[in-house]
């Protein structure tokens, strides 16, 4: 019988690395889940109840799992290869850096840093409880980038610092699995109430309680509420009124002018029925508007601005935020206007809500609902496509937002100031976002940023980019701008398994990309009318479906273009 192993990865991008090892396993039934620190411990406890023989996890998460289980827990040690990878990656960044690690890693880490002559300091902690205070201390000491395990990097993000996670490599994972096989012992433990709790916690509700059929609470957890927001008799009534056969039900209560929504889920465990009651505040309309998205900005948006074109943009932003509340970001789709809007919010409205609004789907009668006191920035998208009659409504809304001291950032593909009344135009600041072809000096930084992001979040292998790669990428025109470049780099690093991305590899993918674009135009078949539609669709795709630009290239007006597309 195969040994039943649960691998609890403390971060998502570790999963692909584990899965790569699966084909080489003999005599191991491997299951993988993601859970860090306390969440990982809960997964570990559930895994014991489900009959797993051995658990594998990493660092502080492994330590916490040992405290709540009675089966072997293997700690995935961070190897020299793991440290070397992250230190090589972070050498591309100029910020003041520090590696935070436990005593078992300190000597090895310092040796690697000394040998490679890297500009990275080392800070030792003894226990996970020290992470928060350590991060605060390091921030006060002027460190800007923290390297460490999951707990450390999450704490760094919470305090506004950049962070890099020490990721586990394939060789380290294989060593841990081999060790698990050697230390295998069988234990079995069945606690039905813990199984039930694990199932609920997996749903990640902030405020919930589990009650039995009598309405008696077995467990309750409150985050946004201080305690149960409805009376005990109402809880009892829920258990009497809701049919056990209905898996999900909803109830609504009003208490002190606030609506409380309750999601009711029926659960069955060991032949007994339970109710999971999840509580939600419904004191504003924003959560119900499908065209409005609340964007949580956890850390400062990273804007690469080595080029003079982007430097000019940054100068205008920094000075303009002190004098204006209304901004138009003028540029092609994919140039990073959304990132700039978040950057502006982080600079001027930290602590307040950032709203992203799709004007194509907007219900204009609800626009004023966005002007809540907690809102700091409203980012409006698709303004270039608005019908003429919408601009009067939008103008009134913008004036109200300015009076409420809310920053409004509008992304457009061309100047729209002439569409608004002159008084509003004088209050606005236009910022012209350059295309990627004007940002050749930014390519190296963008590459480093994208490669690091995909390595951290997707577990890709590439950690270094040869200097001539940027030169090769600069030869391509990138009609989809930075967004297209990012998508291209993602495709490349997902396909490549080496640690260094080389120019010949990139050229291979660029060649395929050029051939694909050529085919879309030159391999045309059908009648003259069919070919005309194919050409129109190809030009539209190259112009990122901007009908104004496509019509201009084709030498026709927008109404003619629209009529031809409709006919197709």
C-alpha positions in Angstrom: 0.0 0.0 0.0 1.3 3.5 -0.9 2.2 5.9 1.8 -0.4 8.6 2.0 1.4 12.0 2.1 -0.2 15.4 2.4 2.1 18.2 1.2 0.9 21.5 2.7 2.5 24.3 0.6 2.6 27.6 2.5 2.3 29.6 -0.8 0.5 29.0 -4.1 3.5 29.1 -6.4 5.1 26.2 -4.6 2.4 23.9 -6.0 3.7 23.6 -9.6 7.2 22.7 -8.2 5.7 19.9 -6.2 3.6 18.7 -9.1 6.7 18.4 -11.3 8.1 15.8 -8.8 4.9 13.6 -9.0 6.0 11.4 -11.9 9.2 10.4 -10.1 7.4 9.2 -7.0 7.2 5.5 -6.2 5.1 4.1 -3.4 3.7 7.6 -2.5 0.1 8.8 -2.8 0.7 12.5 -2.8 -2.0 15.2 -2.2 -1.2 18.9 -2.2 -3.0 21.8 -0.5 -2.1 25.4 0.2 -2.1 26.8 3.7 0.3 29.1 5.6 0.9 29.3 9.3 -2.3 28.8 11.3 -4.3 28.0 8.1 -1.7 25.4 7.3 -2.0 23.9 10.8 -5.7 23.6 10.3 -5.2 21.8 7.0 -2.7 19.5 8.8 -5.1 18.7 11.6 -7.8 17.8 9.0 -5.3 15.7 7.1 -4.6 13.6 10.2 -8.3 13.0 10.6 -8.6 12.0 7.0 -6.1 9.2 7.5 -2.9 10.7 6.0 0.2 9.0 7.2 2.8 11.8 6.9 2.6 15.6 6.4 5.2 17.7 4.7 5.4 21.5 5.1 7.9 24.3 5.5 9.5 26.3 8.3 7.1 28.0 10.8 4.1 26.3 9.2 5.6 22.8 9.8 6.3 23.8 13.4 2.7 24.8 14.0 1.4 21.6 12.4 3.6 19.5 14.8 1.8 21.2 17.7 -1.6 20.1 16.6 -1.0 16.6 15.1 0.3 13.2 16.2 1.7 12.0 12.9 5.2 12.7 11.4 5.6 16.2 10.1 8.6 16.7 7.7 10.1 20.2 7.5 11.2 21.2 4.0 14.5 22.7 4.8 15.5 25.7 2.7 18.6 24.7 0.7 21.5 26.7 -0.5 20.0 26.5 -4.0 16.8 28.1 -2.7 18.8 31.0 -1.2 21.0 31.4 -4.2 17.9 31.7 -6.5 16.2 34.5 -4.5 19.5 36.3 -3.9 20.3 36.2 -7.6 16.8 37.5 -8.4 16.9 40.4 -5.9 20.4 41.5 -7.1 18.6 43.2 -10.0 16.9 45.7 -7.5 18.6 48.7 -6.1 16.6 49.1 -2.8 18.3 48.6 0.6 17.8 44.9 1.1 17.8 42.5 4.1 17.3 38.8 4.4 15.3 37.7 7.5 15.9 34.1 8.5 16.1 31.6 11.4 19.4 30.6 13.0 19.6 27.4 11.0 19.9 29.5 7.8 22.0 32.4 9.0 25.5 30.9 8.4 24.7 29.5 5.0 23.0 32.7 3.8 25.9 34.9 5.0 28.4 32.6 3.3 26.6 32.9 -0.1 26.2 36.6 0.3 29.9 37.0 1.1 31.1 34.7 -1.8 28.9 36.5 -4.4 29.7 39.9 -2.9 26.0 40.9 -2.7 24.7 44.0 -1.2 22.3 42.2 1.2 22.2 42.3 5.0 21.1 39.4 7.2 18.8 39.6 10.2 18.2 36.6 12.4 14.9 35.8 14.3 14.3 33.0 16.7 10.6 32.5 16.4 7.6 33.5 14.2 6.3 35.7 17.0 9.1 38.1 16.3 8.2 38.7 12.7 5.9 41.7 13.1 8.2 43.7 15.5 11.2 42.8 13.4 9.6 44.1 10.2 8.7 47.4 12.0 12.3 47.8 13.2 13.7 47.1 9.8 11.4 49.7 8.2 12.6 52.2 10.7 16.2 51.3 9.9 15.5 52.3 6.2 15.2 48.9 4.6 13.0 48.9 1.6 13.0 45.2 0.4 12.7 42.2 2.7 13.6 38.7 1.8 12.2 35.9 3.9 9.6 33.1 4.3 5.8 33.5 3.8 5.1 35.1 7.3 7.9 37.6 6.9 7.0 38.7 3.3 3.3 39.0 4.2 4.2 41.2 7.2 6.5 43.3 5.0 3.6 43.9 2.5 1.3 44.9 5.4 3.8 47.6 6.4 4.2 48.9 2.9 7.6 47.3 2.1 8.5 45.3 -1.0 9.2 41.7 -0.4 10.6 38.5 -2.0 9.7 35.0 -0.9 12.4 32.4 -0.5 10.9 29.7 -2.8 11.5 26.0 -2.5 13.2 24.4 -5.5 12.5 21.0 -7.0 15.6 19.3 -5.5 14.6 20.4 -2.0 11.0 19.0 -2.5 12.4 15.6 -3.6 14.7 15.5 -0.6 11.7 16.1 1.7 9.6 13.4 0.1 12.4 10.9 0.3 12.8 11.8 4.0 9.0 11.4 4.5 9.2 7.8 3.1 12.1 7.0 5.5 10.3 8.3 8.5 6.9 6.9 7.7 4.7 5.8 10.6 1.0 5.1 10.6 -1.4 7.0 13.0 -5.2 7.3 12.8 -7.3 9.8 14.6 -11.0 10.7 14.0 -12.5 13.9 15.5 -15.7 14.6 13.7 -16.2 18.1 15.1 -12.8 19.2 13.9 -13.6 17.8 10.4 -16.7 20.0 10.4 -14.8 23.0 11.6 -12.1 22.5 8.9 -14.7 22.4 6.2 -16.2 25.7 7.4 -12.9 27.5 7.8 -12.0 26.4 4.3 -14.9 28.6 3.1 -13.1 31.7 4.6 -16.0 33.5 6.0 -15.3 36.5 8.3 -18.3 36.2 10.6 -20.1 32.8 11.1 -21.5 30.4 13.6 -22.3 26.7 13.5 -25.5 25.6 15.2 -27.2 22.3 15.7 -30.9 21.5 15.0 -31.8 23.0 18.3 -30.2 26.3 17.5 -27.3 25.8 20.0 -24.1 27.3 18.9 -21.1 24.9 18.6 -18.7 27.6 17.5 -18.9 31.2 16.5 -16.3 33.5 14.9 -16.7 37.3 14.7 -14.5 39.7 12.8 -16.5 42.6 11.4 -19.2 42.1 14.0 -18.4 42.2 17.7 -20.9 39.4 18.4 -23.9 37.8 16.9 -25.9 40.6 15.2 -29.3 39.0 15.6 -31.2 37.8 18.7 -30.9 34.2 20.0 -34.6 33.4 19.3 -34.1 34.4 15.6 -31.2 31.9 15.3 -33.5 29.2 16.8 -36.3 30.1 14.3 -33.9 29.8 11.4 -33.2 26.1 12.4 -36.9 25.5 12.5 -37.9 27.3 9.3 -35.1 26.3 6.9 -35.6 22.8 5.3 -32.7 20.5 5.8 -33.0 19.5 2.1 -32.2 23.1 1.0 -28.4 23.3 0.9 -28.3 27.2 0.8 -30.8 29.7 2.0 -30.8 33.5 2.7 -32.5 35.6 5.4 -32.4 39.4 5.8 -32.8 41.3 9.1 -32.7 45.0 9.8 -31.0 46.1 13.1 -30.4 49.7 14.0 -30.9 50.9 10.4 -28.4 48.4 9.1 -29.4 45.4 7.0 -27.7 42.1 7.9 -27.7 39.4 5.3 -27.4 35.8 6.5 -26.3 32.9 4.3 -27.5 29.6 5.7 -25.9 26.4 4.6 -26.9 22.9 5.8 -24.2 20.5 6.7 -24.2 16.8 7.6 -21.6 15.0 9.7 -21.8 11.5 11.2 -25.5 11.4 10.7 -26.2 14.7 12.4 -27.4 17.9 10.8 -25.9 21.3 11.4 -26.4 24.9 10.1 -23.6 27.2 9.0 -24.8 30.8 9.4 -22.6 33.4 7.7 -23.3 37.1 8.4 -22.7 40.0 6.0 -23.2 43.7 6.4 -25.2 45.4 3.8 -25.0 49.0 4.7 -24.0 50.4 1.3 -25.0 49.9 -2.3 -21.5 49.6 -3.7 -21.2 45.9 -3.1 -24.3 45.4 -5.2 -23.2 47.4 -8.3 -21.7 45.0 -10.8 -19.9 47.8 -12.7 -18.0 49.0 -9.5 -15.0 47.1 -8.1 -13.3 47.9 -4.9 -9.6 47.4 -5.5 -7.4 46.6 -2.4 -3.9 48.0 -2.9 -1.8 46.0 -0.5 1.6 47.5 -1.4 2.9 50.4 -3.4 2.4 49.9 -7.2 5.7 49.4 -8.9 6.0 51.9 -11.7 9.1 51.5 -13.9 10.2 55.0 -15.0 13.8 54.9 -16.2 12.9 56.5 -19.5 12.6 60.3 -19.9 9.0 59.8 -21.2 7.9 58.0 -18.0 10.0 60.3 -15.8 8.0 63.2 -17.2 4.7 61.4 -16.4 5.9 60.8 -12.8 6.9 64.5 -12.4 3.5 65.6 -13.6 1.7 63.2 -11.2 3.7 64.2 -8.2 3.2 67.9 -8.7 -0.4 67.6 -10.0 -1.7 65.6 -7.0 -1.0 68.6 -4.8 -3.2 70.9 -6.9 -5.8 68.8 -8.7 -8.6 66.3 -8.0 -9.5 65.5 -11.7 -7.0 63.7 -14.0 -7.2 62.3 -17.5 -4.7 59.6 -18.4 -4.5 59.8 -22.2 -2.9 56.7 -23.8 -3.4 53.5 -25.7 -5.0 50.5 -24.0 -2.3 48.4 -22.3 0.1 51.3 -21.5 -0.5 50.9 -17.8 -3.1 53.6 -17.1 -4.8 51.5 -14.4 -1.4 51.0 -12.6 -0.8 54.7 -12.6 -4.2 55.4 -11.2 -3.5 53.0 -8.3 -0.1 54.6 -7.9 -1.7 58.1 -7.6 -4.2 56.7 -5.0 -1.3 55.2 -3.0 0.5 58.6 -3.0 -2.4 60.8 -2.0 -5.3 58.8 -0.6 -3.7 55.9 1.4 -6.2 54.4 3.9 -9.2 55.2 1.8 -11.1 53.1 -0.8 -10.1 52.8 -4.5 -13.0 52.2 -6.8 -12.7 51.1 -10.4 -15.8 51.9 -12.5 -16.7 50.5 -15.9 -18.6 53.3 -17.7 -19.7 50.9 -20.4 -21.9 49.1 -17.9 -22.6 52.0 -15.6 -26.1 52.7 -14.2 -25.8 56.5 -14.2 -28.6 57.0 -11.7 -26.4 55.4 -9.1 -23.3 57.4 -9.7 -23.7 59.6 -6.7 -23.5 56.5 -4.5 -19.8 56.4 -5.2 -19.3 59.7 -3.3 -19.0 58.0 0.1 -16.8 59.5 2.8 -14.5 56.4 2.8 -13.8 56.7 -1.0 -10.5 58.3 -1.9 -10.1 57.7 -5.6 -12.5 56.8 -8.4 -10.9 55.4 -11.5 -13.2 55.6 -14.6 -12.6 53.3 -17.5 -14.0 53.4 -21.1 -14.8 57.1 -21.1 -13.8 57.4 -24.8 -16.7 55.2 -25.8 -19.4 57.2 -24.1 -22.4 58.5 -26.0 -22.7 62.3 -26.2 -25.6 62.6 -23.8 -23.7 60.8 -21.1 -21.1 63.6 -20.8 -23.5 66.1 -19.2 -24.4 63.5 -16.4 -20.7 62.7 -16.0 -19.8 66.4 -15.7 -22.2 66.9 -12.8 -20.9 63.9 -11.1 -17.2 65.0 -11.6 -18.0 68.4 -10.0 -19.6 66.8 -7.0 -16.5 64.5 -6.6 -14.1 67.4 -6.8 -16.2 69.3 -4.1 -16.0 66.1 -1.9 -12.2 66.1 -2.3 -12.2 62.7 -4.0 -9.6 62.1 -6.7 -11.1 61.1 -10.0 -8.8 59.5 -12.6 -10.2 58.9 -16.1 -8.5 56.7 -18.7 -9.0 57.8 -22.3 -7.4 57.0 -25.6 -7.5 60.6 -26.8 -8.1 64.0 -25.3 -11.8 64.5 -24.2 -11.6 67.9 -22.5 -13.5 69.5 -25.4 -16.5 67.2 -24.5 -16.9 68.8 -21.1 -17.9 72.3 -20.2 -15.0 74.8 -20.0 -15.2 75.3 -16.2 -14.6 71.6 -15.6 -11.8 71.5 -18.2 -9.9 74.1 -16.2 -10.1 71.9 -13.1 -8.6 68.9 -15.0 -5.1 67.8 -15.6 -4.2 65.8 -18.7 -1.4 63.3 -18.4 -0.2 61.7 -21.6 1.0 58.1 -21.0 3.7 57.1 -23.5 3.6 54.0 -25.6 6.1 51.2 -25.0 8.0 52.3 -28.1 8.9 55.5 -26.2 10.1 53.6 -23.2 13.1 51.6 -24.4 15.0 52.4 -21.2 12.2 50.9 -19.2 12.4 47.5 -20.9 15.1 46.1 -18.5 13.1 47.1 -15.4 9.8 45.8 -16.8 11.5 42.5 -17.6 12.9 42.1 -14.1 9.5 43.0 -12.6 7.5 40.6 -14.8 10.0 37.7 -14.3 10.0 38.2 -10.5 6.2 38.4 -10.4 5.8 35.1 -12.4 8.5 33.4 -10.3 6.8 34.4 -7.1 3.2 33.7 -8.1 3.4 31.0 -10.7 6.5 29.1 -9.6 8.3 29.6 -12.9 12.0 28.7 -13.1 13.5 31.8 -14.8 15.1 34.1 -12.2 17.6 36.1 -14.4 17.4 37.8 -17.8 20.4 38.3 -20.1 21.1 41.9 -20.8 20.6 41.6 -24.6 17.0 40.3 -24.2 15.7 43.8 -23.8 17.5 44.9 -27.0 15.7 42.1 -28.9 12.3 43.0 -27.4 12.8 46.6 -28.4 12.8 45.6 -32.1 9.2 44.4 -31.8 6.5 47.1 -32.1 4.1 45.7 -29.4 0.7 47.0 -30.5 -0.8 45.8 -27.3 1.7 47.9 -25.3 3.0 46.9 -21.9 0.1 44.5 -21.4 1.1 42.5 -24.5 4.7 42.5 -23.4 3.7 41.1 -20.0 1.6 38.4 -21.6 4.4 37.5 -23.9 6.9 37.2 -21.0 4.4 35.0 -19.1 4.2 32.7 -22.1 7.9 32.4 -22.4 8.8 31.8 -18.7 6.0 29.3 -18.4 7.5 27.3 -21.3 11.2 27.7 -20.4 12.6 25.5 -17.5 16.0 27.0 -17.2 17.0 29.7 -14.6 18.3 32.2 -17.2 16.3 33.7 -20.0 18.5 34.1 -23.1 18.1 36.2 -26.3 17.9 33.2 -28.6 15.0 31.8 -26.6 13.1 35.1 -26.8 13.9 35.4 -30.5 12.3 32.0 -31.1 9.1 33.1 -29.6 9.2 36.5 -31.3 9.6 34.8 -34.6 6.4 32.7 -33.9 4.6 35.9 -32.9 5.6 37.7 -36.1 4.6 34.8 -38.2 1.2 34.6 -36.5 0.6 38.3 -37.1 1.5 37.9 -40.8 -0.9 35.0 -41.3 -3.7 37.0 -39.8 -3.3 39.5 -42.7 -1.8 37.7 -45.7 -3.5 34.3 -45.6 -6.9 35.5 -46.7 -9.5 33.4 -48.4 -13.1 33.8 -49.6 -14.9 36.5 -51.6 -13.8 40.1 -51.8 -16.4 40.9 -49.1 -15.0 38.1 -46.8 -11.5 39.4 -47.3 -12.6 42.9 -46.4 -14.0 41.7 -43.1 -10.9 39.7 -42.4 -8.7 42.8 -43.0 -11.0 44.9 -40.8 -10.9 42.4 -37.9 -7.1 42.1 -38.2 -6.6 45.8 -38.0 -9.1 46.0 -35.1 -7.1 43.4 -33.2 -3.8 45.3 -33.9 -5.4 48.5 -32.6 -6.7 46.6 -29.5 -10.3 47.1 -30.7 -10.1 50.9 -30.7 -12.6 51.6 -33.5 -11.4 55.2 -33.9 -7.8 54.2 -34.6 -8.9 51.2 -36.8 -11.1 53.5 -38.9 -8.3 56.0 -39.3 -5.9 53.3 -40.5 -8.5 51.9 -42.9 -9.3 55.4 -44.3 -13.0 55.2 -43.4 -15.1 56.9 -40.7 -16.3 55.1 -37.6 -19.9 54.8 -38.8 -18.8 53.1 -42.0 -16.6 50.7 -39.9 -19.5 50.0 -37.6 -21.9 49.3 -40.5 -19.4 46.9 -42.1 -18.9 45.0 -38.8 -22.6 44.8 -38.2 -23.1 43.4 -41.7 -20.5 40.8 -41.0 
